[in-house]
């Protein structure tokens, strides 16, 4: 992955000491930028530099030059000397710019290690990059959340989550009506990770905070759903041209593709419709990724902790595509140099905080206890929405292109290269958005999926 070069500690310290009296602007010590008036000869320029104790270090197109101060005068003194010469069009300090970072004012953002900590998604830079590409917060993208529903409307006893704002019409495949309201809290939490309103001074931030959520209820109040409901929900969303489908649900790892043909068929249909499908890898601490994440047309997501270690509950296996924050306790891994360095299974873990309801469907907050690959998957779904909305891959990228980009820009973890715990690595949304030019039951039983 290409990285922005870091300034040396000495130069950074020097620049901090060079703050101007007018505010916090900084400039490189011992240097000035000068532009001579048109027609000024080389000999006159040399004379000016001799009299001001400077020497040309580098010339630039447009007639400007960077001068090194050799007589010990300050930058301000030298600028004044140069500026007083009639052959000088202007002289200025060599001001320093720094990479800007969008840090939202949501009070709960400080608790969202998953978005901004050393092993989070690098979201402040990612938000800036998306905005620079004309798609702030993933504006224009639509993400279908197939889950326990979403707290998206004020209807009957239900209330919309105060910090969720943008929706398209969905459907409830559990109660067979047009009101897929959440009765569990899980789906609202997932939707918040993807698209909770951001920088509005309320609760926490969301990854693609201007994307629209399609709530599709395929899991009941206890968090369980069957093959038929889930497959119908998949086709419903895919037919309506959503950009991304998030499946924070899993079948038991023992369930094979031949046992859920309706799911497999619906996933293939979504792929043909150009939809990126993301799914949770499963929470059984097993060595086999669960369906639907195991399907080749799906981005299967493992979970990591605040320390960047595989979460103790997270499944692993050859169909692990990416790893993303899921919270919880570190796995007891020490067999790779990476894991030996980061994994601390005896230390307390951290939850993933997002707004959802607490004591009833009418009360909302940031409850503790949310961890799992269910929490990891929407990080990838939100990232995919930002990539698509920002046209990082062009106007209409295919699902395989989006997956390859997210995988190729992930931060390596575990064994070098692809491995079964972390897949292609830890999701890094900023890296995915950077300019490309810069240096993955019994046959006769009905399988039940659970969140």
C-alpha positions as CSV (number, residue, x, y, z in Angstrom):
1,X,0.0,0.0,0.0
2,X,1.3,3.5,-0.8
3,X,1.9,5.7,2.2
4,X,2.5,9.5,2.5
5,X,6.1,10.1,3.5
6,X,6.6,11.2,7.1
7,X,8.6,14.4,8.0
8,X,11.7,13.8,10.0
9,X,11.3,14.5,13.7
10,X,13.9,17.3,13.6
11,X,12.2,19.1,10.7
12,X,8.7,18.7,12.2
13,X,10.0,20.1,15.5
14,X,11.6,23.0,13.7
15,X,8.4,23.8,11.7
16,X,6.4,23.9,15.0
17,X,8.8,26.6,16.3
18,X,8.2,28.6,13.1
19,X,4.6,29.6,13.9
20,X,3.8,33.1,12.6
21,X,2.5,35.8,14.9
22,X,-0.7,35.9,12.8
23,X,-1.8,32.5,14.0
24,X,-0.9,28.9,13.7
25,X,0.6,29.0,10.1
26,X,4.0,27.4,9.9
27,X,6.8,27.5,7.4
28,X,10.1,25.8,6.7
29,X,13.0,27.6,8.6
30,X,15.9,28.9,6.6
31,X,14.0,29.1,3.3
32,X,12.0,31.7,1.3
33,X,10.2,31.6,-2.0
34,X,10.9,34.5,-4.4
35,X,9.6,35.5,-7.8
36,X,11.5,38.1,-9.8
37,X,9.8,40.5,-12.1
38,X,9.6,39.6,-15.7
39,X,12.8,40.5,-17.6
40,X,15.1,40.4,-14.5
41,X,18.4,39.1,-15.7
42,X,20.4,36.3,-14.1
43,X,23.1,38.7,-13.0
44,X,20.6,41.0,-11.3
45,X,19.1,38.0,-9.5
46,X,22.5,36.9,-8.3
47,X,23.2,40.4,-7.0
48,X,20.0,40.5,-5.1
49,X,20.8,37.1,-3.5
50,X,24.2,38.2,-2.5
51,X,22.9,41.4,-0.9
52,X,20.2,39.5,1.1
53,X,22.4,36.6,2.1
54,X,20.5,34.0,0.1
55,X,21.3,31.5,-2.6
56,X,19.0,29.7,-5.1
57,X,18.4,26.1,-4.0
58,X,15.8,25.1,-6.5
59,X,13.9,26.7,-9.3
60,X,10.3,26.0,-10.2
61,X,8.1,26.5,-13.3
62,X,6.4,29.9,-13.4
63,X,9.5,31.8,-12.6
64,X,9.7,31.2,-8.8
65,X,12.7,29.9,-6.9
66,X,13.4,28.6,-3.4
67,X,16.2,30.4,-1.7
68,X,18.3,29.1,1.2
69,X,19.1,31.7,3.9
70,X,22.9,31.7,4.5
71,X,23.5,34.8,6.6
72,X,21.6,33.7,9.7
73,X,18.8,36.2,9.3
74,X,15.3,35.1,10.1
75,X,12.8,34.2,7.5
76,X,10.8,37.3,8.2
77,X,13.8,39.6,8.0
78,X,14.9,38.0,4.7
79,X,11.4,38.3,3.2
80,X,11.3,42.0,4.1
81,X,14.8,42.5,2.5
82,X,13.8,40.8,-0.7
83,X,10.4,42.5,-0.8
84,X,12.0,45.9,-0.7
85,X,13.9,45.3,-3.9
86,X,12.1,46.7,-7.0
87,X,13.1,43.7,-9.1
88,X,11.3,41.3,-6.8
89,X,7.7,40.7,-7.6
90,X,7.1,39.0,-4.3
91,X,8.9,37.1,-1.5
92,X,7.1,34.7,0.9
93,X,8.0,32.2,3.6
94,X,7.8,28.6,2.4
95,X,4.6,27.8,4.2
96,X,3.8,24.2,5.2
97,X,0.5,22.5,4.6
98,X,-0.6,19.4,6.4
99,X,-3.0,16.6,5.5
100,X,-6.5,17.7,6.6
101,X,-8.6,15.3,8.7
102,X,-12.3,15.5,9.2
103,X,-12.9,14.8,12.9
104,X,-16.7,14.8,13.5
105,X,-18.2,16.5,16.6
106,X,-20.4,13.5,17.5
107,X,-19.8,13.0,21.3
108,X,-19.5,9.3,21.0
109,X,-16.8,9.4,18.3
110,X,-14.1,9.2,20.9
111,X,-15.4,5.7,21.8
112,X,-15.3,4.5,18.2
113,X,-11.9,2.9,18.2
114,X,-13.1,0.9,15.2
115,X,-13.1,4.1,13.0
116,X,-10.0,5.9,14.1
117,X,-7.7,3.9,16.4
118,X,-4.4,2.4,15.2
119,X,-6.3,-0.7,14.1
120,X,-9.5,1.1,13.0
121,X,-10.5,2.1,9.4
122,X,-8.7,5.4,9.1
123,X,-12.0,7.2,8.6
124,X,-11.0,10.8,9.1
125,X,-8.8,10.7,6.1
126,X,-11.3,8.6,4.2
127,X,-14.1,11.1,4.8
128,X,-11.9,13.9,3.4
129,X,-11.0,11.8,0.3
130,X,-14.7,11.0,-0.4
131,X,-15.7,14.6,-0.1
132,X,-12.8,15.6,-2.4
133,X,-14.2,13.2,-5.0
134,X,-17.6,14.9,-4.8
135,X,-19.3,12.1,-2.7
136,X,-19.2,13.3,1.0
137,X,-20.3,10.4,3.2
138,X,-21.0,8.2,0.3
139,X,-23.8,10.4,-1.0
140,X,-25.8,8.6,-3.7
141,X,-25.1,5.0,-2.5
142,X,-27.8,2.7,-1.3
143,X,-27.1,-0.1,1.1
144,X,-29.7,-2.8,1.9
145,X,-29.5,-4.1,5.5
146,X,-30.9,-7.6,5.6
147,X,-31.3,-8.1,9.4
148,X,-33.8,-7.8,12.3
149,X,-35.1,-4.6,10.7
150,X,-34.1,-1.0,11.3
151,X,-35.5,1.7,13.5
152,X,-36.3,3.8,10.5
153,X,-39.9,5.2,11.0
154,X,-42.3,6.6,13.5
155,X,-45.1,4.1,13.2
156,X,-47.3,2.6,15.9
157,X,-45.2,1.8,18.9
158,X,-42.0,2.2,16.9
159,X,-39.7,5.2,16.7
160,X,-37.0,6.2,14.2
161,X,-33.5,6.2,15.6
162,X,-32.7,9.8,16.2
163,X,-29.3,9.6,14.4
164,X,-30.5,7.7,11.3
165,X,-31.9,9.9,8.5
166,X,-31.8,8.5,5.0
167,X,-33.8,5.6,3.8
168,X,-35.4,4.0,0.8
169,X,-38.4,1.7,1.0
170,X,-37.8,-1.8,2.2
171,X,-39.9,-4.8,3.2
172,X,-40.6,-7.0,6.2
173,X,-40.3,-10.7,5.1
174,X,-41.1,-11.9,8.6
175,X,-44.5,-10.2,9.1
176,X,-45.1,-9.8,5.3
177,X,-45.7,-6.0,5.4
178,X,-44.1,-2.8,4.3
179,X,-42.9,-1.9,7.8
180,X,-39.5,-3.6,8.5
181,X,-39.1,-2.1,11.9
182,X,-36.5,-3.5,14.3
183,X,-37.7,-5.5,17.3
184,X,-34.2,-6.6,18.4
185,X,-31.7,-3.7,18.1
186,X,-29.2,-5.7,16.1
187,X,-30.2,-4.3,12.6
188,X,-30.3,-0.7,13.8
189,X,-26.8,-1.1,15.2
190,X,-25.6,-2.5,11.9
191,X,-27.3,0.2,9.9
192,X,-25.7,2.8,12.2
193,X,-22.2,1.5,11.5
194,X,-22.9,1.9,7.8
195,X,-24.7,5.2,7.7
196,X,-25.4,6.9,11.0
197,X,-25.5,10.7,10.7
198,X,-22.1,12.3,11.3
199,X,-20.8,15.6,12.5
200,X,-24.2,16.6,13.8
201,X,-23.3,16.6,17.5
202,X,-25.4,13.5,18.2
203,X,-24.2,10.1,19.5
204,X,-21.7,8.4,17.1
205,X,-20.5,8.6,13.5
206,X,-21.2,6.3,10.5
207,X,-18.9,5.3,7.7
208,X,-21.0,6.2,4.7
209,X,-23.0,8.7,6.6
210,X,-24.9,10.1,3.6
211,X,-25.7,6.8,2.0
212,X,-29.3,5.6,2.1
213,X,-30.4,2.5,4.0
214,X,-32.9,0.0,2.6
215,X,-34.3,-1.9,5.7
216,X,-35.1,-5.5,4.8
217,X,-36.3,-7.6,7.8
218,X,-35.4,-11.2,7.4
219,X,-34.7,-12.1,11.0
220,X,-37.3,-12.1,13.8
221,X,-37.2,-10.5,17.2
222,X,-34.9,-13.2,18.6
223,X,-32.5,-12.7,15.7
224,X,-33.3,-15.9,13.7
225,X,-34.5,-16.3,10.1
226,X,-35.0,-19.1,7.6
227,X,-33.7,-19.8,4.1
228,X,-36.8,-18.8,2.4
229,X,-37.1,-15.3,4.0
230,X,-33.5,-14.5,3.5
231,X,-33.4,-15.6,-0.1
232,X,-36.5,-13.5,-0.8
233,X,-34.9,-10.5,0.9
234,X,-31.8,-10.9,-1.3
235,X,-33.8,-10.9,-4.5
236,X,-36.0,-8.0,-3.3
237,X,-32.9,-5.8,-2.7
238,X,-31.1,-6.8,-5.8
239,X,-34.1,-6.1,-8.1
240,X,-34.2,-2.6,-6.7
241,X,-30.7,-1.8,-7.8
242,X,-29.1,-1.3,-4.4
243,X,-25.3,-0.9,-4.5
244,X,-24.5,-3.0,-1.5
245,X,-26.2,-5.7,0.6
246,X,-25.1,-6.3,4.1
247,X,-25.7,-9.7,5.7
248,X,-24.8,-9.7,9.4
249,X,-26.1,-13.2,9.8
250,X,-24.7,-16.7,9.6
251,X,-25.9,-20.3,9.3
252,X,-24.1,-22.9,11.3
253,X,-20.7,-23.7,9.8
254,X,-21.8,-27.2,9.1
255,X,-24.4,-26.1,6.6
256,X,-23.3,-26.7,3.0
257,X,-24.3,-24.9,-0.2
258,X,-26.4,-27.9,-1.3
259,X,-28.6,-27.5,1.8
260,X,-29.4,-23.8,1.1
261,X,-29.8,-23.7,-2.7
262,X,-32.3,-20.8,-2.5
263,X,-29.7,-18.7,-0.8
264,X,-26.9,-19.6,-3.2
265,X,-29.2,-18.9,-6.2
266,X,-30.2,-15.5,-4.7
267,X,-26.6,-14.6,-4.1
268,X,-25.7,-15.4,-7.7
269,X,-28.7,-13.3,-8.8
270,X,-27.4,-10.3,-6.8
271,X,-24.0,-10.7,-8.4
272,X,-25.5,-10.6,-11.9
273,X,-27.3,-7.5,-10.9
274,X,-24.0,-5.9,-10.0
275,X,-24.5,-5.7,-6.2
276,X,-21.7,-6.0,-3.8
277,X,-22.7,-8.5,-1.1
278,X,-20.9,-8.5,2.3
279,X,-21.5,-11.1,5.0
280,X,-20.3,-12.0,8.5
281,X,-17.9,-14.8,8.7
282,X,-19.4,-16.4,11.8
283,X,-18.9,-16.4,15.6
284,X,-18.1,-20.0,16.3
285,X,-14.4,-19.7,16.6
286,X,-14.1,-22.4,14.0
287,X,-11.9,-23.0,11.0
288,X,-14.6,-22.8,8.4
289,X,-16.3,-19.5,7.4
290,X,-20.1,-19.8,7.6
291,X,-22.6,-19.3,4.8
292,X,-23.6,-16.9,3.3
293,X,-20.1,-15.5,3.7
294,X,-18.5,-18.7,2.4
295,X,-20.0,-18.2,-1.0
296,X,-17.5,-17.0,-3.7
297,X,-19.8,-14.1,-4.7
298,X,-19.7,-12.7,-1.2
299,X,-17.1,-10.7,0.7
300,X,-16.6,-12.8,3.8
301,X,-15.5,-10.8,6.9
302,X,-13.6,-11.9,10.0
303,X,-13.6,-9.8,13.1
304,X,-10.7,-8.1,14.9
305,X,-10.3,-6.3,18.2
306,X,-9.1,-2.9,19.4
307,X,-5.6,-4.3,19.4
308,X,-5.8,-5.6,15.8
309,X,-5.9,-9.2,16.8
310,X,-8.3,-11.8,15.5
311,X,-11.3,-11.8,17.9
312,X,-11.6,-15.0,20.0
313,X,-15.0,-15.8,18.6
314,X,-14.3,-15.2,14.9
315,X,-14.3,-18.0,12.4
316,X,-11.4,-18.3,10.0
317,X,-10.8,-20.3,6.9
318,X,-9.9,-20.1,3.2
319,X,-13.0,-18.0,2.4
320,X,-12.0,-15.2,4.8
321,X,-11.7,-12.2,2.4
322,X,-11.1,-9.3,4.8
323,X,-10.9,-8.5,8.5
324,X,-12.7,-5.6,10.1
325,X,-13.4,-4.4,13.7
326,X,-15.8,-6.6,15.6
327,X,-14.7,-6.0,19.1
328,X,-14.4,-8.4,22.0
329,X,-11.4,-10.3,23.5
330,X,-8.3,-11.2,21.5
331,X,-7.8,-14.8,20.3
332,X,-5.0,-16.7,22.0
333,X,-2.7,-16.4,18.9
334,X,1.1,-16.3,19.1
335,X,2.2,-18.4,16.1
336,X,3.0,-15.5,13.8
337,X,5.2,-12.5,14.5
338,X,2.2,-10.2,14.0
339,X,-0.1,-12.1,16.4
340,X,2.7,-12.4,19.0
341,X,3.1,-8.6,18.9
342,X,-0.6,-7.6,19.1
343,X,-2.7,-10.3,20.7
344,X,-3.3,-10.1,24.4
345,X,-6.0,-12.7,25.3
346,X,-5.9,-11.9,29.0
347,X,-6.7,-8.3,28.6
348,X,-10.2,-6.8,28.5
349,X,-11.6,-6.2,25.1
350,X,-13.7,-3.3,23.7
351,X,-17.3,-3.3,22.3
352,X,-18.4,-1.6,19.1
353,X,-20.5,1.4,20.0
354,X,-23.3,2.5,17.7
355,X,-26.8,4.0,18.3
356,X,-29.6,1.5,18.7
357,X,-32.5,1.1,21.1
358,X,-31.9,0.1,24.7
359,X,-34.8,-0.8,27.1
360,X,-37.5,-0.6,24.5
361,X,-38.0,0.2,20.8
362,X,-38.7,3.8,21.8
363,X,-35.5,4.5,23.8
364,X,-32.1,4.8,22.2
365,X,-28.5,5.0,23.3
366,X,-25.1,3.4,23.0
367,X,-25.5,0.1,24.7
368,X,-22.6,-2.1,25.7
369,X,-22.4,-5.8,24.6
370,X,-22.2,-5.5,20.8
371,X,-19.4,-7.5,19.4
372,X,-19.1,-10.1,16.6
373,X,-18.6,-10.6,12.9
374,X,-22.0,-9.1,12.6
375,X,-20.4,-5.8,13.7
376,X,-17.4,-6.4,11.4
377,X,-19.4,-6.9,8.2
378,X,-21.0,-3.5,8.0
379,X,-17.6,-1.8,8.2
380,X,-16.9,-3.4,4.8
381,X,-20.3,-2.6,3.5
382,X,-19.9,1.0,4.4
383,X,-16.5,1.1,2.8
384,X,-17.9,-0.4,-0.4
385,X,-20.6,2.3,-0.5
386,X,-17.9,5.0,-0.2
387,X,-15.9,3.5,-3.0
388,X,-18.9,3.2,-5.3
389,X,-20.3,6.7,-4.6
390,X,-16.9,8.4,-5.0
391,X,-16.4,6.7,-8.4
392,X,-13.0,5.6,-7.3
393,X,-13.3,2.8,-9.8
394,X,-15.3,4.7,-12.4
395,X,-19.0,5.3,-12.8
396,X,-20.3,1.7,-12.5
397,X,-17.8,-0.7,-11.0
398,X,-18.6,-4.4,-10.8
399,X,-18.7,-6.2,-7.5
400,X,-15.4,-8.0,-8.2
401,X,-13.6,-4.7,-8.9
402,X,-14.8,-3.3,-5.6
403,X,-13.8,-6.4,-3.7
404,X,-10.3,-6.4,-5.3
405,X,-9.8,-2.8,-4.4
406,X,-10.7,-3.3,-0.8
407,X,-8.5,-6.4,-0.5
408,X,-5.5,-4.9,-2.3
409,X,-5.5,-1.8,-0.1
410,X,-6.0,-3.7,3.2
411,X,-3.2,-3.6,5.8
412,X,-1.4,-7.0,6.0
413,X,-1.9,-8.9,9.2
414,X,-1.0,-12.4,10.5
415,X,1.2,-14.3,8.1
416,X,2.6,-12.2,5.2
417,X,0.1,-12.0,2.4
418,X,-3.2,-13.8,2.4
419,X,-4.0,-16.0,5.5
420,X,-7.0,-17.8,6.9
421,X,-7.4,-15.5,9.9
422,X,-7.3,-12.1,8.4
423,X,-7.8,-12.8,4.7
424,X,-6.2,-10.1,2.7
425,X,-5.8,-8.0,5.8
426,X,-7.3,-5.3,7.9
427,X,-9.8,-3.0,6.1
428,X,-8.3,0.5,5.5
429,X,-10.9,2.8,3.9
430,X,-8.6,5.7,3.4
431,X,-6.2,3.6,1.5
432,X,-9.0,2.4,-0.8
433,X,-10.0,5.9,-1.6
434,X,-6.5,7.4,-2.2
435,X,-5.5,8.5,-5.7
436,X,-4.3,5.4,-7.6
437,X,-1.4,7.4,-9.1
438,X,0.2,7.7,-5.7
439,X,3.2,5.5,-4.6
440,X,-10.9,-12.6,0.8
441,X,-27.9,-29.6,10.1
442,X,-29.4,-32.5,8.5
443,X,-30.5,-32.4,4.9
444,X,-34.1,-32.8,5.9
445,X,-34.0,-29.9,8.3
446,X,-34.6,-26.3,7.5
447,X,-31.4,-24.4,8.3
448,X,-31.9,-21.4,10.5
449,X,-29.6,-18.4,10.2
450,X,-28.8,-16.4,13.3
451,X,-27.3,-13.0,13.8
